[in-house]
Amino acid sequence: MTNFNNYKFHCSSLYYLFTQPKTKKAREMGLLSETTKSYLLEIAIKETYGRTKMIETDAMRKGTEQEQQSIDLLNEFKQTDYVKNSTQLENDYIVGTPDILNPVIDIKSCQDIFTFSTKTGITKLYEYQLYGYMVLTEQTKAYLAYVLPNSPEWLIEKEFNRYTFYRPQEEWQELEKQIRKNHIFDDVPLDKRIKTYELTIKNGIEFEIFNAVERARNYLNSLWI
């Protein structure tokens, strides 16, 4: 049986330790939500049996591959010289790798202009991620940056091949032109390709995180899988 007494949670997933049960009674009893339980069960299976749910969408892959372009756009916009951080930070409870260290900035590269246009504020998922980064870096402020980078060529070609599969060849030229326009944003003003939001550390969040981790560890140790 796997021992989870020292298991460290990633900042990107901290929110799942804080979701609340649906019923008032369950909340009053201090029970874990079903969302939290499902998340912890996946961890238990991974650590015990080496099985991991494999999920990679085009949006996720673009976000990873175009991260440097997003940093370059942010630097151009803010007249800064931020560099990509590759150092993983950790303490006894959590681990994380902020995209930019000083100040803490987490970058979300959007798939397209339609997705980018809907991004406003800091979601709870990203809020707890930033709290984790602030705890690890001992900083009191952190920033979330939504950025609209150009798409990589493989994504443009993939979409072109998908749409040309059932269309006559005489439509391909115009179709490719439209698809490229949907994926290349050099004509969009820079200030329309970046949105930044600031988050100030919450008083006592460090202890909230540590308590949530201890609670999660106890639950993981109680599972029989």
C-alpha positions as CSV (number, residue, x, y, z in Angstrom):
1,M,0.0,0.0,0.0
2,T,1.4,3.4,-1.0
3,N,2.2,5.8,1.8
4,F,1.1,9.4,1.0
5,N,2.4,11.1,4.1
6,N,4.9,13.2,2.2
7,Y,3.0,13.5,-1.1
8,K,3.3,17.0,-2.6
9,F,0.5,18.5,-4.7
10,H,1.1,20.6,-7.8
11,C,0.0,24.2,-7.6
12,S,-1.9,23.9,-10.9
13,S,-4.2,21.4,-9.2
14,L,-4.6,23.0,-5.7
15,Y,-8.1,24.1,-6.5
16,Y,-9.3,20.5,-6.5
17,L,-8.5,20.3,-2.8
18,F,-10.8,23.2,-2.0
19,T,-14.0,22.4,-3.9
20,Q,-17.0,22.2,-1.6
21,P,-19.6,19.4,-1.3
22,K,-23.0,20.1,-2.9
23,T,-25.1,19.7,0.2
24,K,-25.2,21.9,3.2
25,K,-25.0,18.9,5.6
26,A,-21.9,17.6,3.9
27,R,-20.2,21.0,4.1
28,E,-21.1,21.4,7.8
29,M,-19.7,17.9,8.5
30,G,-16.4,19.0,6.7
31,L,-16.6,16.2,4.2
32,L,-14.6,16.1,1.0
33,S,-16.5,16.9,-2.2
34,E,-16.9,14.3,-4.9
35,T,-14.7,16.4,-7.2
36,T,-11.9,16.3,-4.6
37,K,-12.4,12.6,-4.1
38,S,-12.2,11.8,-7.8
39,Y,-9.1,13.9,-8.2
40,L,-7.4,12.1,-5.3
41,L,-8.4,8.7,-6.6
42,E,-6.6,9.5,-9.9
43,I,-3.5,10.4,-7.8
44,A,-3.7,7.1,-5.9
45,I,-4.0,5.0,-9.0
46,K,-1.1,6.8,-10.6
47,E,1.2,6.5,-7.6
48,T,0.1,2.9,-6.9
49,Y,-0.2,1.4,-10.4
50,G,1.6,3.8,-12.7
51,R,-1.5,4.5,-14.7
52,T,-2.3,8.1,-15.8
53,K,-5.2,9.5,-17.7
54,M,-3.7,10.8,-20.9
55,I,-5.3,14.1,-22.1
56,E,-3.8,16.4,-24.7
57,T,-6.0,18.7,-26.8
58,D,-4.9,20.9,-29.6
59,A,-5.4,23.9,-27.3
60,M,-3.2,22.4,-24.6
61,R,-0.4,21.5,-27.1
62,K,-0.5,25.0,-28.6
63,G,-0.3,26.5,-25.2
64,T,2.9,24.5,-24.4
65,E,4.6,25.0,-27.8
66,Q,3.8,28.7,-28.1
67,E,4.7,29.7,-24.5
68,Q,7.9,31.4,-25.6
69,Q,6.0,33.4,-28.2
70,S,3.6,34.5,-25.5
71,I,6.4,35.6,-23.3
72,D,7.9,37.6,-26.2
73,L,4.6,39.3,-26.9
74,L,4.2,40.1,-23.2
75,N,7.7,41.6,-23.1
76,E,7.0,43.6,-26.2
77,F,3.8,45.0,-24.7
78,K,5.2,45.8,-21.3
79,Q,8.7,46.7,-22.4
80,T,10.2,44.1,-20.1
81,D,12.8,41.4,-20.4
82,Y,11.0,38.5,-18.6
83,V,12.6,35.0,-19.2
84,K,10.9,31.6,-19.0
85,N,11.5,29.9,-15.7
86,S,12.3,26.2,-15.8
87,T,13.1,25.7,-12.1
88,Q,10.6,23.7,-10.1
89,L,10.0,25.1,-6.6
90,E,8.8,23.1,-3.7
91,N,8.3,23.0,0.0
92,D,7.0,20.2,2.3
93,Y,3.5,20.4,0.8
94,I,3.4,21.7,-2.8
95,V,5.4,21.9,-5.9
96,G,5.2,24.3,-8.9
97,T,7.0,25.9,-11.8
98,P,5.8,29.5,-12.4
99,D,6.2,30.6,-16.0
100,I,8.0,33.8,-14.8
101,L,9.5,34.1,-11.3
102,N,10.0,37.8,-10.5
103,P,7.3,38.9,-10.4
104,V,5.3,35.7,-10.4
105,I,3.4,35.6,-13.7
106,D,1.4,32.6,-15.1
107,I,0.8,32.7,-18.8
108,K,-2.2,31.2,-20.5
109,S,-1.8,31.0,-24.3
110,C,-5.2,31.1,-25.9
111,Q,-6.1,28.8,-28.9
112,D,-7.8,31.5,-31.0
113,I,-9.3,35.0,-30.9
114,F,-12.7,33.7,-30.0
115,T,-11.4,31.9,-26.9
116,F,-9.2,34.9,-26.0
117,S,-12.2,37.3,-26.2
118,T,-14.1,35.3,-23.5
119,K,-11.2,35.4,-21.0
120,T,-11.9,37.8,-18.1
121,G,-10.6,37.8,-14.6
122,I,-8.9,35.0,-12.6
123,T,-10.9,31.8,-12.2
124,K,-10.8,29.8,-9.0
125,L,-8.6,27.2,-10.6
126,Y,-6.0,29.8,-11.6
127,E,-6.4,31.7,-8.3
128,Y,-5.3,28.8,-6.2
129,Q,-2.5,28.1,-8.6
130,L,-1.2,31.6,-8.1
131,Y,-1.6,31.4,-4.4
132,G,0.6,28.3,-4.5
133,Y,3.2,30.1,-6.5
134,M,3.2,33.0,-4.0
135,V,3.6,30.7,-1.1
136,L,6.6,29.0,-2.8
137,T,8.2,32.3,-3.8
138,E,7.2,34.3,-0.7
139,Q,5.7,37.0,-2.8
140,T,2.5,38.9,-2.0
141,K,1.4,39.6,-5.6
142,A,1.1,37.4,-8.7
143,Y,-0.3,38.0,-12.2
144,L,-2.2,36.0,-14.7
145,A,-1.7,36.9,-18.4
146,Y,-3.9,35.7,-21.1
147,V,-2.0,36.0,-24.4
148,L,-3.0,35.4,-28.0
149,P,0.0,33.9,-29.9
150,N,0.0,32.7,-33.5
151,S,-0.8,29.1,-34.0
152,P,2.0,26.6,-35.0
153,E,2.0,25.4,-38.6
154,W,1.0,21.8,-37.7
155,L,-2.3,23.1,-36.2
156,I,-3.1,25.2,-39.3
157,E,-2.3,22.2,-41.6
158,K,-4.4,19.9,-39.4
159,E,-7.4,22.2,-39.7
160,F,-6.9,22.7,-43.4
161,N,-6.8,18.9,-44.0
162,R,-9.9,18.4,-42.0
163,Y,-12.0,20.9,-43.9
164,T,-10.6,20.1,-47.4
165,F,-11.4,16.4,-47.0
166,Y,-15.0,16.9,-48.0
167,R,-14.8,20.1,-50.1
168,P,-14.0,20.4,-53.8
169,Q,-10.4,21.4,-54.7
170,E,-11.5,24.7,-56.2
171,E,-12.5,25.9,-52.7
172,W,-9.1,25.0,-51.1
173,Q,-7.3,28.3,-51.8
174,E,-9.9,30.5,-50.2
175,L,-10.3,28.0,-47.4
176,E,-6.6,28.0,-46.6
177,K,-6.6,31.8,-46.6
178,Q,-9.5,31.9,-44.1
179,I,-7.9,29.2,-41.9
180,R,-4.6,31.1,-41.8
181,K,-6.4,34.3,-40.9
182,N,-8.1,32.5,-38.0
183,H,-4.7,31.3,-36.7
184,I,-2.3,34.2,-37.4
185,F,-2.9,37.4,-35.5
186,D,0.0,39.7,-36.5
187,D,-2.6,42.2,-37.8
188,V,-4.3,42.5,-34.4
189,P,-3.0,45.4,-32.2
190,L,-0.7,44.1,-29.5
191,D,-2.8,45.6,-26.7
192,K,-5.7,43.5,-28.0
193,R,-3.7,40.3,-27.7
194,I,-2.9,40.5,-24.0
195,K,-4.9,40.7,-20.8
196,T,-3.3,40.8,-17.4
197,Y,-4.9,40.5,-14.0
198,E,-3.3,41.0,-10.5
199,L,-3.9,38.8,-7.5
200,T,-2.9,39.8,-3.9
201,I,-2.1,37.0,-1.5
202,K,-5.0,36.0,0.8
203,N,-4.3,36.3,4.5
204,G,-3.8,32.8,6.0
205,I,-3.8,31.0,2.6
206,E,-0.5,29.3,3.4
207,F,-2.1,27.5,6.4
208,E,-5.2,26.8,4.4
209,I,-3.1,25.1,1.7
210,F,-1.1,23.1,4.2
211,N,-4.3,22.0,6.1
212,A,-5.9,21.0,2.8
213,V,-2.8,19.0,1.8
214,E,-2.8,17.1,5.1
215,R,-6.5,16.3,4.8
216,A,-5.9,15.0,1.2
217,R,-2.9,12.9,2.3
218,N,-5.1,11.3,5.1
219,Y,-7.8,10.5,2.5
220,L,-5.2,9.0,0.1
221,N,-3.9,6.8,2.9
222,S,-7.4,5.6,3.6
223,L,-8.0,4.4,0.1
224,W,-7.8,0.6,-0.7
225,I,-7.0,0.2,-4.4
